[in-house]
Amino acid sequence: MSVRLDLNNQEFQAQWFRMEKEERYAVLQTCVKIAGLSWDELYRDRGLRREMIQSRRSTGGSRFYSIRITPKLRAVVQRRGEFLEFLTLHADHDSAY
């Protein structure tokens, strides 16, 4: 099953739309890449450097993960069924955690 993306989070969109053109494009490229992967491929992809965020959980108890967009930019995401929901973007690697 292919990964489907949920890019509708208002905070994520506000952060994405405020970025410089190159950063916005890097987010888009990562989204295109992820949309072409299966869930198993996403979990194994070394370029995304997916990491579980130990310090936080959603109100429903699901885990948040950090994925690499660029060496300086990370996104916080969570899986909701067949969707990968983008929640926030972080220019400072540590602020994602």
MOPAC internal coordinates of N, CA, C and O (Angstrom, degrees):
PM7 1SCF
backbone

  N    0.0000 0     0.00 0     0.00 0    0    0    0
  C    1.4550 1     0.00 0     0.00 0    1    0    0
  C    1.5384 1   108.91 1     0.00 0    2    1    0
  O    1.2310 1   120.76 1   -48.61 1    3    2    1
  N    1.3140 1   116.16 1   131.39 1    3    2    1
  C    1.4630 1   121.58 1   179.31 1    5    3    2
  C    1.5184 1   110.92 1   -75.28 1    6    5    3
  O    1.2310 1   121.64 1   -28.83 1    7    6    5
  N    1.3194 1   114.47 1   151.17 1    7    6    5
  C    1.4626 1   121.27 1   176.61 1    9    7    6
  C    1.5246 1   107.75 1   -74.74 1   10    9    7
  O    1.2310 1   120.73 1   -48.42 1   11   10    9
  N    1.3183 1   116.21 1   131.58 1   11   10    9
  C    1.4648 1   121.54 1   173.35 1   13   11   10
  C    1.5223 1   107.11 1  -106.08 1   14   13   11
  O    1.2310 1   120.26 1   -34.58 1   15   14   13
  N    1.3104 1   117.10 1   145.42 1   15   14   13
  C    1.4591 1   121.77 1  -175.47 1   17   15   14
  C    1.5131 1   111.61 1  -104.91 1   18   17   15
  O    1.2310 1   121.17 1   -38.86 1   19   18   17
  N    1.3309 1   115.37 1   141.14 1   19   18   17
  C    1.4607 1   122.62 1   171.45 1   21   19   18
  C    1.5232 1   106.61 1  -117.12 1   22   21   19
  O    1.2310 1   120.82 1   -72.83 1   23   22   21
  N    1.3183 1   116.03 1   107.17 1   23   22   21
  C    1.4650 1   122.50 1  -177.95 1   25   23   22
  C    1.5222 1   111.21 1  -109.06 1   26   25   23
  O    1.2310 1   120.20 1  -158.59 1   27   26   25
  N    1.3183 1   117.23 1    21.41 1   27   26   25
  C    1.4657 1   121.86 1  -172.29 1   29   27   26
  C    1.5183 1   115.37 1   -90.84 1   30   29   27
  O    1.2310 1   119.37 1   178.49 1   31   30   29
  N    1.3251 1   118.80 1    -1.51 1   31   30   29
  C    1.4574 1   120.41 1   179.34 1   33   31   30
  C    1.5281 1   109.03 1   -64.31 1   34   33   31
  O    1.2310 1   120.48 1   -52.37 1   35   34   33
  N    1.3276 1   116.69 1   127.63 1   35   34   33
  C    1.4710 1   121.10 1  -174.93 1   37   35   34
  C    1.5262 1   112.56 1   -63.20 1   38   37   35
  O    1.2310 1   120.37 1   140.76 1   39   38   37
  N    1.3224 1   116.89 1   -39.24 1   39   38   37
  C    1.4674 1   119.31 1   179.95 1   41   39   38
  C    1.5315 1   110.29 1   -65.74 1   42   41   39
  O    1.2310 1   120.53 1   135.65 1   43   42   41
  N    1.3271 1   116.59 1   -44.35 1   43   42   41
  C    1.4650 1   120.70 1   177.40 1   45   43   42
  C    1.5236 1   110.42 1   -58.56 1   46   45   43
  O    1.2310 1   120.29 1   131.77 1   47   46   45
  N    1.3295 1   117.05 1   -48.23 1   47   46   45
  C    1.4615 1   120.54 1  -178.38 1   49   47   46
  C    1.5326 1   111.38 1   -62.14 1   50   49   47
  O    1.2310 1   120.11 1   137.20 1   51   50   49
  N    1.3220 1   117.40 1   -42.80 1   51   50   49
  C    1.4639 1   120.53 1  -179.82 1   53   51   50
  C    1.5294 1   110.59 1   -61.46 1   54   53   51
  O    1.2310 1   120.55 1   137.13 1   55   54   53
  N    1.3267 1   116.56 1   -42.87 1   55   54   53
  C    1.4654 1   120.25 1   179.01 1   57   55   54
  C    1.5303 1   110.80 1   -66.76 1   58   57   55
  O    1.2310 1   120.39 1   136.70 1   59   58   57
  N    1.3230 1   116.87 1   -43.30 1   59   58   57
  C    1.4697 1   121.53 1  -178.07 1   61   59   58
  C    1.5218 1   110.80 1   -63.59 1   62   61   59
  O    1.2310 1   119.99 1   134.81 1   63   62   61
  N    1.3047 1   117.63 1   -45.19 1   63   62   61
  C    1.4591 1   121.18 1  -175.83 1   65   63   62
  C    1.5318 1   112.61 1   -71.33 1   66   65   63
  O    1.2310 1   119.58 1   159.63 1   67   66   65
  N    1.3234 1   118.40 1   -20.37 1   67   66   65
  C    1.4670 1   122.20 1   177.28 1   69   67   66
  C    1.5266 1   112.75 1   -83.66 1   70   69   67
  O    1.2310 1   119.52 1   169.26 1   71   70   69
  N    1.3095 1   118.52 1   -10.74 1   71   70   69
  C    1.4679 1   122.26 1  -175.76 1   73   71   70
  C    1.5180 1   111.79 1   -73.02 1   74   73   71
  O    1.2310 1   122.04 1   -19.57 1   75   74   73
  N    1.3260 1   113.70 1   160.43 1   75   74   73
  C    1.4548 1   120.63 1   172.45 1   77   75   74
  C    1.5276 1   108.97 1   -67.53 1   78   77   75
  O    1.2310 1   120.91 1   -20.70 1   79   78   77
  N    1.3108 1   115.86 1   159.30 1   79   78   77
  C    1.4578 1   122.30 1  -174.55 1   81   79   78
  C    1.5341 1   112.38 1   -53.75 1   82   81   79
  O    1.2310 1   119.41 1   134.84 1   83   82   81
  N    1.3231 1   118.73 1   -45.16 1   83   82   81
  C    1.4604 1   121.95 1  -177.21 1   85   83   82
  C    1.5281 1   111.64 1   -63.91 1   86   85   83
  O    1.2310 1   120.59 1   139.17 1   87   86   85
  N    1.3366 1   116.47 1   -40.83 1   87   86   85
  C    1.4599 1   120.44 1   179.07 1   89   87   86
  C    1.5275 1   111.01 1   -68.40 1   90   89   87
  O    1.2310 1   120.54 1   137.53 1   91   90   89
  N    1.3314 1   116.56 1   -42.47 1   91   90   89
  C    1.4742 1   120.15 1   176.82 1   93   91   90
  C    1.5157 1   110.72 1   -57.44 1   94   93   91
  O    1.2310 1   120.93 1   136.83 1   95   94   93
  N    1.3206 1   115.84 1   -43.17 1   95   94   93
  C    1.4572 1   120.79 1  -179.85 1   97   95   94
  C    1.5364 1   111.14 1   -66.31 1   98   97   95
  O    1.2310 1   119.77 1   142.32 1   99   98   97
  N    1.3221 1   118.05 1   -37.68 1   99   98   97
  C    1.4743 1   121.33 1   177.62 1  101   99   98
  C    1.5228 1   110.75 1   -62.44 1  102  101   99
  O    1.2310 1   120.14 1   140.31 1  103  102  101
  N    1.3277 1   117.33 1   -39.69 1  103  102  101
  C    1.4668 1   120.89 1   176.63 1  105  103  102
  C    1.5276 1   109.18 1   -63.54 1  106  105  103
  O    1.2310 1   120.26 1   133.97 1  107  106  105
  N    1.3184 1   117.11 1   -46.03 1  107  106  105
  C    1.4598 1   121.24 1   179.46 1  109  107  106
  C    1.5269 1   110.97 1   -60.24 1  110  109  107
  O    1.2310 1   119.84 1   135.31 1  111  110  109
  N    1.3253 1   117.91 1   -44.69 1  111  110  109
  C    1.4661 1   121.56 1   179.16 1  113  111  110
  C    1.5286 1   111.03 1   -60.13 1  114  113  111
  O    1.2310 1   120.30 1   139.01 1  115  114  113
  N    1.3276 1   117.03 1   -40.99 1  115  114  113
  C    1.4619 1   121.03 1   178.75 1  117  115  114
  C    1.5223 1   110.29 1   -65.49 1  118  117  115
  O    1.2310 1   120.30 1   139.94 1  119  118  117
  N    1.3249 1   117.04 1   -40.06 1  119  118  117
  C    1.4658 1   120.56 1   177.90 1  121  119  118
  C    1.5281 1   110.85 1   -62.66 1  122  121  119
  O    1.2310 1   120.14 1   137.17 1  123  122  121
  N    1.3166 1   117.35 1   -42.83 1  123  122  121
  C    1.4716 1   121.40 1   178.68 1  125  123  122
  C    1.5261 1   109.44 1   -62.52 1  126  125  123
  O    1.2310 1   120.32 1   136.32 1  127  126  125
  N    1.3157 1   117.00 1   -43.68 1  127  126  125
  C    1.4650 1   121.25 1   178.72 1  129  127  126
  C    1.5188 1   110.84 1   -59.43 1  130  129  127
  O    1.2310 1   120.39 1   130.04 1  131  130  129
  N    1.3420 1   116.86 1   -49.96 1  131  130  129
  C    1.4605 1   121.51 1  -177.55 1  133  131  130
  C    1.5257 1   111.01 1   -62.79 1  134  133  131
  O    1.2310 1   120.33 1   139.96 1  135  134  133
  N    1.3247 1   116.98 1   -40.04 1  135  134  133
  C    1.4663 1   120.65 1  -179.09 1  137  135  134
  C    1.5279 1   111.99 1   -62.71 1  138  137  135
  O    1.2310 1   119.87 1   159.34 1  139  138  137
  N    1.3131 1   117.85 1   -20.66 1  139  138  137
  C    1.4502 1   121.74 1   178.69 1  141  139  138
  C    1.5222 1   114.00 1   -92.48 1  142  141  139
  O    1.2310 1   120.41 1  -176.78 1  143  142  141
  N    1.3339 1   116.83 1     3.22 1  143  142  141
  C    1.4625 1   121.53 1  -177.19 1  145  143  142
  C    1.5195 1   111.69 1  -104.79 1  146  145  143
  O    1.2310 1   120.92 1   -24.99 1  147  146  145
  N    1.3076 1   115.84 1   155.01 1  147  146  145
  C    1.4645 1   121.25 1   167.12 1  149  147  146
  C    1.5306 1   106.46 1   -84.98 1  150  149  147
  O    1.2310 1   120.60 1   -11.83 1  151  150  149
  N    1.3181 1   116.46 1   168.17 1  151  150  149
  C    1.4647 1   119.38 1   178.55 1  153  151  150
  C    1.5268 1   110.90 1   -61.40 1  154  153  151
  O    1.2310 1   120.11 1   139.44 1  155  154  153
  N    1.3249 1   117.39 1   -40.56 1  155  154  153
  C    1.4607 1   120.73 1   178.87 1  157  155  154
  C    1.5289 1   110.93 1   -62.48 1  158  157  155
  O    1.2310 1   120.51 1   137.35 1  159  158  157
  N    1.3166 1   116.63 1   -42.65 1  159  158  157
  C    1.4715 1   120.83 1   177.88 1  161  159  158
  C    1.5264 1   111.06 1   -63.98 1  162  161  159
  O    1.2310 1   120.55 1   140.69 1  163  162  161
  N    1.3146 1   116.56 1   -39.31 1  163  162  161
  C    1.4645 1   120.49 1   177.88 1  165  163  162
  C    1.5233 1   110.25 1   -61.25 1  166  165  163
  O    1.2310 1   120.12 1   134.10 1  167  166  165
  N    1.3207 1   117.37 1   -45.90 1  167  166  165
  C    1.4630 1   121.43 1  -178.51 1  169  167  166
  C    1.5243 1   111.88 1   -64.35 1  170  169  167
  O    1.2310 1   119.96 1   149.24 1  171  170  169
  N    1.3341 1   117.68 1   -30.76 1  171  170  169
  C    1.4664 1   121.57 1  -177.84 1  173  171  170
  C    1.5225 1   113.97 1   -92.44 1  174  173  171
  O    1.2310 1   119.62 1   166.62 1  175  174  173
  N    1.3222 1   118.33 1   -13.38 1  175  174  173
  C    1.4636 1   121.68 1  -174.99 1  177  175  174
  C    1.5340 1   110.58 1   -63.30 1  178  177  175
  O    1.2310 1   120.69 1   -60.38 1  179  178  177
  N    1.3096 1   116.28 1   119.62 1  179  178  177
  C    1.4659 1   120.98 1  -177.56 1  181  179  178
  C    1.5266 1   112.52 1   -79.90 1  182  181  179
  O    1.2310 1   120.08 1   155.50 1  183  182  181
  N    1.3231 1   117.46 1   -24.50 1  183  182  181
  C    1.4548 1   120.92 1  -179.26 1  185  183  182
  C    1.5202 1   113.43 1   -70.33 1  186  185  183
  O    1.2310 1   120.31 1   150.09 1  187  186  185
  N    1.3263 1   117.02 1   -29.91 1  187  186  185
  C    1.4688 1   120.30 1   179.97 1  189  187  186
  C    1.5213 1   112.40 1   -78.45 1  190  189  187
  O    1.2310 1   120.83 1   158.84 1  191  190  189
  N    1.3200 1   116.02 1   -21.16 1  191  190  189
  C    1.4707 1   121.66 1   179.27 1  193  191  190
  C    1.5283 1   111.97 1    47.57 1  194  193  191
  O    1.2310 1   121.43 1  -126.38 1  195  194  193
  N    1.3045 1   114.86 1    53.62 1  195  194  193
  C    1.4636 1   122.18 1  -178.97 1  197  195  194
  C    1.5207 1   109.73 1   -65.42 1  198  197  195
  O    1.2310 1   120.77 1   -52.92 1  199  198  197
  N    1.3251 1   116.14 1   127.08 1  199  198  197
  C    1.4630 1   122.03 1  -178.61 1  201  199  198
  C    1.5216 1   109.66 1  -133.39 1  202  201  199
  O    1.2310 1   120.97 1   -45.33 1  203  202  201
  N    1.3358 1   115.76 1   134.67 1  203  202  201
  C    1.4627 1   120.07 1   176.63 1  205  203  202
  C    1.5295 1   109.21 1   -72.59 1  206  205  203
  O    1.2310 1   121.00 1   -41.25 1  207  206  205
  N    1.3195 1   115.69 1   138.75 1  207  206  205
  C    1.4613 1   121.21 1   176.38 1  209  207  206
  C    1.5221 1   107.02 1   -92.37 1  210  209  207
  O    1.2310 1   120.86 1   -71.18 1  211  210  209
  N    1.3135 1   115.97 1   108.82 1  211  210  209
  C    1.4628 1   122.01 1  -175.18 1  213  211  210
  C    1.5298 1   112.80 1   -71.93 1  214  213  211
  O    1.2310 1   120.46 1   151.15 1  215  214  213
  N    1.3274 1   116.73 1   -28.85 1  215  214  213
  C    1.4649 1   120.82 1  -170.22 1  217  215  214
  C    1.5229 1   115.06 1   -82.23 1  218  217  215
  O    1.2310 1   119.78 1   170.23 1  219  218  217
  N    1.3439 1   118.03 1    -9.77 1  219  218  217
  C    1.4696 1   119.47 1  -175.80 1  221  219  218
  C    1.5128 1   111.20 1  -141.21 1  222  221  219
  O    1.2310 1   121.63 1   -26.59 1  223  222  221
  N    1.3382 1   114.49 1   153.41 1  223  222  221
  C    1.4652 1   123.46 1   171.41 1  225  223  222
  C    1.5196 1   107.92 1  -140.14 1  226  225  223
  O    1.2310 1   121.06 1   -19.31 1  227  226  225
  N    1.3250 1   115.59 1   160.69 1  227  226  225
  C    1.4631 1   119.29 1   176.63 1  229  227  226
  C    1.5281 1   108.87 1   -74.05 1  230  229  227
  O    1.2310 1   120.61 1    -9.84 1  231  230  229
  N    1.3193 1   116.44 1   170.16 1  231  230  229
  C    1.4686 1   119.86 1   178.76 1  233  231  230
  C    1.5269 1   111.18 1   -63.01 1  234  233  231
  O    1.2310 1   120.18 1   153.08 1  235  234  233
  N    1.3268 1   117.26 1   -26.92 1  235  234  233
  C    1.4578 1   121.89 1   177.22 1  237  235  234
  C    1.5250 1   113.34 1   -83.91 1  238  237  235
  O    1.2310 1   120.38 1   176.46 1  239  238  237
  N    1.3345 1   116.87 1    -3.54 1  239  238  237
  C    1.4518 1   121.36 1   178.09 1  241  239  238
  C    1.5114 1   115.60 1    94.02 1  242  241  239
  O    1.2310 1   119.71 1   178.18 1  243  242  241
  N    1.3508 1   118.15 1    -1.82 1  243  242  241
  C    1.4636 1   119.22 1   179.94 1  245  243  242
  C    1.5258 1   110.17 1   -75.32 1  246  245  243
  O    1.2310 1   121.33 1   -22.69 1  247  246  245
  N    1.3084 1   115.07 1   157.31 1  247  246  245
  C    1.4567 1   122.17 1  -177.17 1  249  247  246
  C    1.5233 1   111.93 1   -84.67 1  250  249  247
  O    1.2310 1   121.60 1   -30.84 1  251  250  249
  N    1.3349 1   114.54 1   149.16 1  251  250  249
  C    1.4548 1   122.05 1   171.56 1  253  251  250
  C    1.5200 1   107.79 1  -101.07 1  254  253  251
  O    1.2310 1   121.03 1   -29.89 1  255  254  253
  N    1.3301 1   115.64 1   150.11 1  255  254  253
  C    1.4557 1   121.89 1   178.31 1  257  255  254
  C    1.5150 1   109.45 1  -131.18 1  258  257  255
  O    1.2310 1   121.20 1   -27.49 1  259  258  257
  N    1.3138 1   115.32 1   152.51 1  259  258  257
  C    1.4524 1   122.27 1   174.72 1  261  259  258
  C    1.5236 1   107.25 1  -107.87 1  262  261  259
  O    1.2310 1   120.77 1   -46.41 1  263  262  261
  N    1.3349 1   116.14 1   133.59 1  263  262  261
  C    1.4653 1   120.02 1   174.98 1  265  263  262
  C    1.5188 1   108.76 1  -124.73 1  266  265  263
  O    1.2310 1   121.34 1   -27.88 1  267  266  265
  N    1.3134 1   115.04 1   152.12 1  267  266  265
  C    1.4540 1   121.10 1  -177.90 1  269  267  266
  C    1.5277 1   110.25 1   -86.29 1  270  269  267
  O    1.2310 1   121.36 1   -51.91 1  271  270  269
  N    1.3374 1   115.00 1   128.09 1  271  270  269
  C    1.4618 1   121.55 1   173.47 1  273  271  270
  C    1.5358 1   107.92 1   -96.86 1  274  273  271
  O    1.2310 1   120.64 1   127.66 1  275  274  273
  N    1.3206 1   116.37 1   -52.34 1  275  274  273
  C    1.4672 1   124.45 1   173.79 1  277  275  274
  C    1.5313 1   105.81 1  -137.20 1  278  277  275
  O    1.2310 1   119.75 1    -6.69 1  279  278  277
  N    1.3309 1   118.08 1   173.31 1  279  278  277
  C    1.4742 1   118.05 1   176.83 1  281  279  278
  C    1.5352 1   113.71 1   -56.47 1  282  281  279
  O    1.2310 1   120.25 1   154.57 1  283  282  281
  N    1.3329 1   117.14 1   -25.43 1  283  282  281
  C    1.4661 1   120.55 1  -179.07 1  285  283  282
  C    1.5238 1   114.25 1  -103.43 1  286  285  283
  O    1.2310 1   119.72 1   166.26 1  287  286  285
  N    1.3169 1   118.13 1   -13.74 1  287  286  285
  C    1.4679 1   121.93 1  -171.38 1  289  287  286
  C    1.5192 1   111.00 1  -120.92 1  290  289  287
  O    1.2310 1   120.88 1   -49.51 1  291  290  289
  N    1.3403 1   115.93 1   130.49 1  291  290  289
  C    1.4588 1   121.61 1   177.73 1  293  291  290
  C    1.5223 1   109.32 1  -126.26 1  294  293  291
  O    1.2310 1   121.02 1   -23.74 1  295  294  293
  N    1.3288 1   115.65 1   156.26 1  295  294  293
  C    1.4639 1   122.11 1   176.12 1  297  295  294
  C    1.5199 1   108.23 1  -119.67 1  298  297  295
  O    1.2310 1   120.87 1   -36.74 1  299  298  297
  N    1.3226 1   115.94 1   143.26 1  299  298  297
  C    1.4595 1   121.11 1   171.63 1  301  299  298
  C    1.5220 1   106.65 1   -97.38 1  302  301  299
  O    1.2310 1   121.20 1   -51.24 1  303  302  301
  N    1.3312 1   115.31 1   128.76 1  303  302  301
  C    1.4653 1   122.04 1  -175.85 1  305  303  302
  C    1.5228 1   109.63 1  -134.78 1  306  305  303
  O    1.2310 1   121.53 1   -15.50 1  307  306  305
  N    1.3270 1   114.69 1   164.50 1  307  306  305
  C    1.4594 1   120.29 1   170.72 1  309  307  306
  C    1.5210 1   108.59 1  -145.34 1  310  309  307
  O    1.2310 1   121.56 1   -28.27 1  311  310  309
  N    1.3224 1   114.62 1   151.73 1  311  310  309
  C    1.4589 1   118.66 1   177.34 1  313  311  310
  C    1.5154 1   108.53 1   -90.68 1  314  313  311
  O    1.2310 1   121.28 1   -48.05 1  315  314  313
  N    1.3320 1   115.17 1   131.95 1  315  314  313
  C    1.4626 1   122.77 1   174.89 1  317  315  314
  C    1.5199 1   106.99 1  -129.48 1  318  317  315
  O    1.2310 1   120.92 1   -86.56 1  319  318  317
  N    1.3269 1   115.84 1    93.44 1  319  318  317
  C    1.4565 1   120.71 1  -177.35 1  321  319  318
  C    1.5042 1   110.34 1    65.16 1  322  321  319
  O    1.2310 1   120.30 1    58.17 1  323  322  321
  N    1.3254 1   117.04 1  -121.83 1  323  322  321
  C    1.4631 1   120.53 1  -179.68 1  325  323  322
  C    1.5234 1   112.59 1   -90.24 1  326  325  323
  O    1.2310 1   120.23 1  -176.52 1  327  326  325
  N    1.3508 1   117.17 1     3.48 1  327  326  325
  C    1.4596 1   122.16 1  -177.47 1  329  327  326
  C    1.5246 1   111.95 1  -106.03 1  330  329  327
  O    1.2310 1   121.32 1   -37.26 1  331  330  329
  N    1.3264 1   115.07 1   142.74 1  331  330  329
  C    1.4561 1   122.41 1   167.73 1  333  331  330
  C    1.5226 1   105.83 1  -102.52 1  334  333  331
  O    1.2310 1   120.98 1   -67.61 1  335  334  333
  N    1.3151 1   115.73 1   112.39 1  335  334  333
  C    1.4640 1   121.20 1  -176.51 1  337  335  334
  C    1.5253 1   109.96 1   -94.08 1  338  337  335
  O    1.2310 1   120.73 1   -57.54 1  339  338  337
  N    1.3273 1   116.21 1   122.46 1  339  338  337
  C    1.4580 1   121.61 1   175.68 1  341  339  338
  C    1.5253 1   108.11 1   -84.26 1  342  341  339
  O    1.2310 1   120.39 1   -53.42 1  343  342  341
  N    1.3359 1   116.86 1   126.58 1  343  342  341
  C    1.4634 1   121.32 1  -174.72 1  345  343  342
  C    1.5223 1   113.26 1  -106.09 1  346  345  343
  O    1.2310 1   120.32 1   131.25 1  347  346  345
  N    1.3320 1   117.00 1   -48.75 1  347  346  345
  C    1.4620 1   121.20 1  -177.91 1  349  347  346
  C    1.5237 1   109.88 1  -149.24 1  350  349  347
  O    1.2310 1   121.11 1   -16.91 1  351  350  349
  N    1.3262 1   115.48 1   163.09 1  351  350  349
  C    1.4593 1   123.14 1   174.65 1  353  351  350
  C    1.5244 1   108.21 1  -120.63 1  354  353  351
  O    1.2310 1   120.94 1   -35.02 1  355  354  353
  N    1.3344 1   115.81 1   144.98 1  355  354  353
  C    1.4623 1   120.33 1  -175.49 1  357  355  354
  C    1.5163 1   110.67 1  -137.64 1  358  357  355
  O    1.2310 1   120.78 1   -62.63 1  359  358  357
  N    1.3333 1   116.11 1   117.37 1  359  358  357
  C    1.4581 1   120.90 1   177.19 1  361  359  358
  C    1.5228 1   110.51 1   -74.99 1  362  361  359
  O    1.2310 1   120.30 1   151.36 1  363  362  361
  N    1.3143 1   117.03 1   -28.64 1  363  362  361
  C    1.4625 1   122.46 1   177.16 1  365  363  362
  C    1.5281 1   107.51 1   -96.15 1  366  365  363
  O    1.2310 1   120.49 1   -64.60 1  367  366  365
  N    1.3182 1   116.67 1   115.40 1  367  366  365
  C    1.4715 1   122.03 1  -175.65 1  369  367  366
  C    1.5302 1   111.63 1   -49.97 1  370  369  367
  O    1.2310 1   120.06 1   133.90 1  371  370  369
  N    1.3258 1   117.48 1   -46.10 1  371  370  369
  C    1.4607 1   121.10 1  -176.27 1  373  371  370
  C    1.5199 1   113.63 1   -68.01 1  374  373  371
  O    1.2310 1   119.74 1   154.53 1  375  374  373
  N    1.3174 1   118.11 1   -25.47 1  375  374  373
  C    1.4733 1   119.95 1  -178.16 1  377  375  374
  C    1.5365 1   111.92 1   -70.48 1  378  377  375
  O    1.2310 1   120.14 1   164.42 1  379  378  377
  N    1.3163 1   117.34 1   -15.58 1  379  378  377
  C    1.4689 1   120.84 1   177.72 1  381  379  378
  C    1.5346 1   110.80 1   -72.30 1  382  381  379
  O    1.2310 1   120.82 1   162.13 1  383  382  381
  N    1.3142 1   116.05 1   -17.87 1  383  382  381
  C    1.4603 1   120.55 1  -175.60 1  385  383  382
  C    1.5039 1   110.48 1  -104.94 1  386  385  383
  O    1.2310 1   120.10 1   180.00 1  387  386  385

